[in-house]
Amino acid sequence: MGNLSAVVQQLRKERERAQKEVRRIDAALTALGSLSVIGSKRGRHTISAAARKKISLAQKARWAKQKRTS
């Protein structure tokens, strides 16, 4: 049983070390994240080729309708 107790204690120490490392990484990401917000693509979405074609055809139809009425 003494061996098992030592293993559990070692695992707890390893968990604490890992948690400290994760906190350091989180702090670094937070610091870097606040710097990179300016150049990020936040809010942009990729549009599929089919969606682009549908939008294009709809716009061409609006232009044709406007041209017919004027």
C-alpha positions as CSV (number, residue, x, y, z in Angstrom):
1,M,0.0,0.0,0.0
2,G,2.9,2.4,0.7
3,N,3.9,2.2,-3.0
4,L,0.4,3.1,-4.2
5,S,0.4,6.1,-1.8
6,A,3.7,7.3,-3.3
7,V,2.3,6.9,-6.8
8,V,-0.8,8.9,-5.9
9,Q,1.3,11.7,-4.3
10,Q,3.5,11.8,-7.4
11,L,0.5,12.1,-9.7
12,R,-0.9,15.0,-7.6
13,K,2.4,16.8,-7.9
14,E,2.4,16.2,-11.7
15,R,-1.1,17.5,-11.9
16,E,-0.2,20.7,-10.0
17,R,2.8,21.2,-12.3
18,A,0.6,20.7,-15.4
19,Q,-2.0,23.1,-14.1
20,K,0.6,25.8,-13.5
21,E,1.9,25.3,-17.0
22,V,-1.6,25.6,-18.4
23,R,-2.1,28.9,-16.5
24,R,1.1,30.2,-17.9
25,I,0.1,29.3,-21.4
26,D,-3.3,30.9,-20.9
27,A,-1.7,34.1,-19.8
28,A,0.6,34.1,-22.8
29,L,-2.4,33.5,-25.2
30,T,-4.3,36.3,-23.5
31,A,-1.5,38.7,-23.9
32,L,-0.9,37.7,-27.5
33,G,-4.6,37.6,-28.3
34,S,-5.1,41.2,-27.3
35,L,-2.3,42.2,-29.7
36,S,-3.6,40.2,-32.7
37,V,-7.2,41.3,-32.6
38,I,-6.4,44.2,-34.9
39,G,-5.4,42.1,-37.9
40,S,-7.8,39.1,-37.3
41,K,-10.5,38.0,-39.7
42,R,-13.1,38.0,-36.9
43,G,-16.6,37.9,-38.2
44,R,-15.8,36.8,-41.7
45,H,-17.2,33.6,-43.2
46,T,-16.2,31.6,-46.2
47,I,-18.9,31.4,-48.9
48,S,-19.1,28.3,-51.1
49,A,-18.8,28.6,-54.8
50,A,-22.5,27.7,-55.2
51,A,-23.5,30.5,-52.8
52,R,-21.4,33.0,-54.7
53,K,-23.0,31.9,-58.0
54,K,-26.5,32.3,-56.5
55,I,-25.7,35.7,-55.2
56,S,-24.2,36.7,-58.6
57,L,-27.2,35.5,-60.5
58,A,-29.6,37.3,-58.2
59,Q,-27.6,40.6,-58.6
60,K,-27.6,40.2,-62.4
61,A,-31.4,39.6,-62.3
62,R,-31.8,42.9,-60.3
63,W,-29.6,44.8,-62.8
64,A,-31.6,43.4,-65.7
65,K,-34.9,44.3,-64.0
66,Q,-33.6,47.8,-63.4
67,K,-32.4,48.2,-67.0
68,R,-35.9,47.1,-68.3
69,T,-37.7,49.6,-66.2
70,S,-35.5,52.6,-67.1
